[in-house]
């Protein structure tokens, strides 16, 4: 029964997106939406790889619950880096993983980009709407 509810919720969310773009006066194009998703994804993955590369080279850039992150394998650390990168890029952060050392500066740049990207998306949408 749980999966039925989850399926219904996903269906409603998808239909909401579809109806949003099917209106005659829609100001957001599918092209712009896909572009912003692509930019966010590549930015998130890129910063996660930066955190991972620094970790591989012996720099401690993140701590989880006040302790160094002791990932049992490479992919587990990449997963933690992706999570931290997504939380930093898309919000202020939860505080379960905190940057330290050079990681603080990298996280600040990533957070700044996370705040600037929606503004760029809005400007692009307004410019596209004015062209029509």
C-alpha positions in Angstrom: 0.0 0.0 0.0 2.9 2.3 0.7 4.2 2.0 -2.9 0.7 2.9 -4.2 0.8 6.1 -2.2 4.3 7.0 -3.3 3.4 6.2 -6.9 0.3 8.5 -6.7 2.4 11.3 -5.2 5.0 11.0 -7.9 2.2 11.0 -10.6 0.7 14.1 -9.2 4.1 15.9 -9.1 4.8 14.9 -12.7 1.3 16.1 -13.8 1.9 19.3 -12.1 5.1 19.9 -14.0 3.4 18.9 -17.3 0.4 21.2 -16.8 2.8 24.0 -15.8 4.4 24.0 -19.3 1.2 23.3 -21.2 -0.4 26.7 -20.5 -0.5 29.1 -23.4 1.3 31.9 -21.5 4.0 29.8 -19.8 7.1 31.9 -19.1 9.3 29.0 -18.2 10.4 26.9 -21.1 11.4 23.3 -20.9 14.7 24.2 -22.4 15.5 26.6 -19.6 14.4 24.2 -17.0 16.6 21.4 -18.3 19.5 23.8 -18.6 19.2 24.9 -15.0 19.0 21.2 -13.9 22.1 20.4 -16.0 24.0 23.4 -14.5 23.1 22.4 -10.9 24.0 18.8 -11.5 27.4 19.5 -13.1 28.2 22.0 -10.4 27.2 19.6 -7.6 29.2 16.7 -9.1 32.2 19.0 -9.8 32.5 20.3 -6.2 32.0 16.7 -4.9 34.9 15.6 -7.0 37.0 18.5 -5.7 36.3 17.4 -2.1 37.1 13.8 -3.0 40.4 14.7 -4.7 41.5 16.8 -1.8 40.7 13.9 0.5 42.7 11.5 -1.6 45.7 13.9 -1.4 45.5 13.9 2.4 43.6 17.1 3.1 40.8 16.9 5.6 38.0 19.0 4.2 34.9 17.6 6.0 33.9 16.2 9.3 30.8 14.2 10.1 29.4 14.5 13.6 32.6 16.0 14.9 34.8 13.2 13.6 36.9 12.7 10.5 35.1 10.9 7.8 36.3 7.3 7.7 34.8 5.9 4.6 35.5 2.2 4.1 36.0 2.6 0.4 36.3 5.2 -2.3 32.7 5.1 -3.5 31.4 5.7 0.1 33.5 8.9 0.3 32.3 10.0 -3.1 28.7 9.4 -1.9 29.4 11.5 1.2 31.0 14.2 -0.9 28.0 14.3 -3.3 25.6 14.6 -0.3 27.6 17.4 1.2 27.9 19.2 -2.1 24.2 18.9 -2.8 23.2 20.2 0.7 25.7 23.1 0.4 24.6 24.0 -3.2 20.9 23.8 -2.6 20.5 25.0 1.0 22.4 26.4 3.9 23.3 22.9 5.1 22.1 20.5 7.8 25.2 20.6 10.0 25.7 16.8 10.0 28.8 17.2 7.8 30.8 20.4 8.2 33.7 21.7 6.2 37.0 22.4 7.8 40.2 24.0 6.6 40.3 24.7 2.9 36.9 23.0 2.6 35.3 26.0 4.3 36.4 28.3 1.4 35.4 25.8 -1.2 32.0 25.4 0.5 31.5 29.2 0.6 32.1 29.5 -3.2 29.7 26.6 -3.8 27.0 28.2 -1.6 27.5 31.5 -3.4 27.0 29.8 -6.7 23.9 28.0 -5.3 22.4 31.4 -4.5 23.4 33.0 -7.8 22.1 30.3 -10.1 18.4 30.9 -9.4 18.9 34.7 -10.0 20.5 33.9 -13.4 17.6 31.5 -14.2 15.1 34.3 -13.5 17.0 36.8 -15.6 17.2 34.3 -18.4 13.5 33.6 -18.2 12.6 37.3 -18.2 14.8 37.9 -21.2 13.2 35.0 -23.1 9.7 36.2 -22.2 10.5 39.7 -23.5 11.7 38.3 -26.8 8.3 36.7 -27.4 
